[in-house]
């Protein structure tokens, strides 16, 4: 393959990501439409801290260190 013109940063290939909601609705995001996909993830996911007892984090160790735990989840009810 050889370039025919300078790439402008936008993909021209077909491809995507399908989501089937609980309601049966199907949503398609073109993975190559990166900005739309990033917006979808930004507005439909949330940062969450799981139970510290379950994952053994948040306590100060004898060395003065502590573990942090953060999860990214799809937001419910949207």
N, C-alpha and C positions, 0 to 999 in steps of 0.2 A: 504494500500500500504506500502510496505517496500522497502528500497533501496537495489538494488542488487550490485551496485558498486558506487563509489564516483562520483558525478556529476562534469563534466569537464567544465560547464558553457555554453555548446551548447545545444540548444533545438533539439529534434528529432521529434516533432509533425509536422503535415502538417497544414498549414494555411497561409494566406497572405493578400495582399492588391492589388486590381485591380484598374488601372487607365485607363480610356478611353480618349484619346487625341482628340482634335478638328478634327484631320485628320482621326479619326476612328481607329487609331492604339491602340491596347490594350497592356498595360504593367503590368506585375505581379511582385510584390515584396513579397517575403516570409517574413512575419513579424518576423518569428523566425530567419531569417538571419539578425539579428539586425544591424550589421555593414553596410551591403548593403543598408538597409532601412535608416539608419542615414545619409549615404553618399548621397542618393537620396534627402532627405530633405535639407541637407546642401547646395547642389549644385543647387536646384530648388526652393528655397525660399529666400526671402530677407526681411530685416528689413526696416520698413517704418514709417515715422512720418506723421500722418494725419493732416488735416487743424486745426490749433490751435483754430480758431474762432468757429469751429463746435463742438469741444469737450471741450472747456473751460479749456485749460491747457497752461502751460508755463508762466503764469503771477505770479508775486510775490504777496502773500497775505499780509494783515496787520500784520499777526503773523510771517511773515518772511519765510513762506513755499510756495512751488510751486508744482504743479502736473506735472508729466511727462506722456507721452503717446507714446507707441511704438506698432506697429502691425507687425505680421509675415504674409507675403502673398506669394503665389506662384508667382514666377517671370514670367513675360509674355515674349513671343517671344523666348522661348528656346525649 
